């Protein structure tokens, strides 16, 4: 809400910077949301730590992280949506092309990261017998960038 009212007084370059901040912030918060909500890798680390007899502090820290990750993920997801909505509401027609000009590059980089993580996931599945599906994080973030591009166009 604060950013919505602060952005109301910006014009020209200030507004352009504000929109870029909101747009990129939406991507970053979506990354944190998915990273927090996808707990399978954290759960595997927790189980391994318990099996090898890690210190009690390490295990308690991982338990706390697992317990709070869902609510943190939901908060990050809500913030990502709010930032995208603020960007849409404050978007000026003359700044629209500039605000989303980097999104195709981010989508391309996201596809490359998806492919790399998919190869790593397949490698881990063959070597260790567990499929962590860490590919979901760049997949969802890249999908979010595509959705943001469509919404802001």
PLY file of the C-alpha trace (Angstrom):
ply
format ascii 1.0
element vertex 153
property float x
property float y
property float z
element edge 152
property int vertex1
property int vertex2
end_header
0.00 0.00 0.00
2.90 2.31 0.83
4.47 1.81 -2.59
1.16 2.46 -4.33
0.85 5.92 -2.77
4.55 6.75 -3.07
4.47 5.93 -6.77
1.59 8.34 -7.36
3.87 11.39 -7.25
6.52 10.09 -9.67
6.86 11.29 -13.26
9.21 10.55 -16.19
12.46 8.84 -15.13
11.35 8.48 -11.52
8.20 6.68 -12.64
10.20 4.52 -15.06
12.59 3.50 -12.27
9.66 2.89 -9.93
7.96 0.62 -12.48
11.19 -1.29 -13.11
11.65 -1.74 -9.36
8.09 -3.03 -8.96
8.32 -5.31 -12.00
11.67 -6.87 -11.09
10.67 -7.02 -7.44
7.67 -9.09 -8.46
10.00 -11.60 -10.13
12.31 -11.77 -7.12
9.46 -12.27 -4.66
7.97 -14.98 -6.86
11.36 -16.72 -6.78
11.40 -16.56 -2.98
7.77 -17.73 -2.82
8.39 -20.85 -4.86
11.71 -21.48 -3.13
9.87 -21.38 0.22
6.85 -23.39 -0.87
8.81 -26.21 -2.54
10.14 -27.99 0.55
11.14 -31.37 -0.89
14.89 -30.51 -1.12
14.81 -29.09 2.41
13.00 -32.18 3.65
15.62 -34.46 2.08
18.41 -32.43 3.73
16.57 -32.66 7.06
16.18 -36.45 6.80
19.84 -36.86 5.84
20.92 -34.63 8.73
18.90 -36.76 11.18
20.28 -40.01 9.76
23.94 -38.97 9.93
23.53 -37.55 13.42
24.05 -33.83 12.87
24.07 -31.61 15.93
20.78 -30.87 17.63
21.02 -27.17 16.73
21.29 -27.91 13.00
18.32 -30.28 13.12
16.20 -27.79 15.11
17.08 -25.03 12.64
16.01 -27.21 9.72
12.78 -28.19 11.53
11.95 -24.54 12.13
12.71 -23.71 8.50
10.38 -26.49 7.33
7.62 -25.38 9.70
7.73 -21.73 8.64
8.43 -22.14 4.94
4.78 -22.46 3.89
3.66 -19.22 5.52
6.75 -17.38 4.25
6.02 -18.68 0.76
2.44 -17.44 0.94
3.60 -14.00 2.10
6.15 -13.80 -0.71
3.51 -14.89 -3.23
1.09 -12.19 -2.07
3.84 -9.56 -2.26
4.74 -10.68 -5.81
1.12 -10.32 -6.90
0.79 -6.94 -5.16
3.92 -5.61 -6.88
2.61 -6.73 -10.27
-0.76 -5.08 -9.60
0.93 -1.83 -8.52
3.03 -1.93 -11.69
-0.11 -2.40 -13.78
-1.98 0.41 -12.01
0.88 2.92 -12.28
1.84 2.00 -15.86
1.75 4.87 -18.33
1.22 4.03 -22.03
4.44 5.79 -23.05
6.47 3.77 -20.51
4.88 0.42 -21.27
7.39 -0.73 -23.90
10.32 0.36 -21.74
9.00 -1.38 -18.63
8.68 -4.80 -20.26
11.58 -4.55 -22.70
13.85 -6.83 -20.67
11.24 -9.53 -20.09
12.06 -11.51 -23.30
15.70 -11.67 -22.18
14.61 -12.90 -18.73
12.37 -15.50 -20.36
15.26 -16.74 -22.52
17.57 -16.93 -19.50
14.80 -18.70 -17.57
14.45 -21.36 -20.27
18.21 -21.97 -20.17
18.11 -22.28 -16.37
15.14 -24.67 -16.62
17.10 -26.90 -18.98
20.18 -26.85 -16.75
18.17 -27.72 -13.63
16.31 -30.45 -15.52
19.62 -32.06 -16.49
20.79 -31.80 -12.86
17.52 -33.32 -11.61
17.82 -36.23 -14.03
21.46 -36.73 -13.01
20.49 -36.81 -9.31
17.68 -39.26 -10.07
20.08 -41.64 -11.81
22.89 -41.27 -9.27
20.98 -41.10 -5.97
17.56 -42.47 -6.90
15.63 -39.39 -5.79
14.00 -36.82 -8.04
13.97 -33.49 -6.18
12.31 -31.58 -9.06
14.26 -28.41 -8.32
13.34 -27.46 -11.89
10.02 -26.23 -10.53
11.54 -23.00 -9.19
12.86 -21.59 -12.51
9.83 -23.05 -14.30
7.36 -21.14 -12.14
9.43 -17.94 -12.16
9.72 -18.03 -15.96
5.98 -18.65 -16.18
5.45 -15.69 -13.85
7.57 -13.49 -16.13
5.44 -14.56 -19.10
2.25 -13.81 -17.16
3.63 -10.41 -16.10
4.51 -9.60 -19.71
0.98 -10.47 -20.83
-0.63 -8.50 -17.99
1.54 -5.43 -18.55
1.17 -5.44 -22.36
0 1
1 2
2 3
3 4
4 5
5 6
6 7
7 8
8 9
9 10
10 11
11 12
12 13
13 14
14 15
15 16
16 17
17 18
18 19
19 20
20 21
21 22
22 23
23 24
24 25
25 26
26 27
27 28
28 29
29 30
30 31
31 32
32 33
33 34
34 35
35 36
36 37
37 38
38 39
39 40
40 41
41 42
42 43
43 44
44 45
45 46
46 47
47 48
48 49
49 50
50 51
51 52
52 53
53 54
54 55
55 56
56 57
57 58
58 59
59 60
60 61
61 62
62 63
63 64
64 65
65 66
66 67
67 68
68 69
69 70
70 71
71 72
72 73
73 74
74 75
75 76
76 77
77 78
78 79
79 80
80 81
81 82
82 83
83 84
84 85
85 86
86 87
87 88
88 89
89 90
90 91
91 92
92 93
93 94
94 95
95 96
96 97
97 98
98 99
99 100
100 101
101 102
102 103
103 104
104 105
105 106
106 107
107 108
108 109
109 110
110 111
111 112
112 113
113 114
114 115
115 116
116 117
117 118
118 119
119 120
120 121
121 122
122 123
123 124
124 125
125 126
126 127
127 128
128 129
129 130
130 131
131 132
132 133
133 134
134 135
135 136
136 137
137 138
138 139
139 140
140 141
141 142
142 143
143 144
144 145
145 146
146 147
147 148
148 149
149 150
150 151
151 152
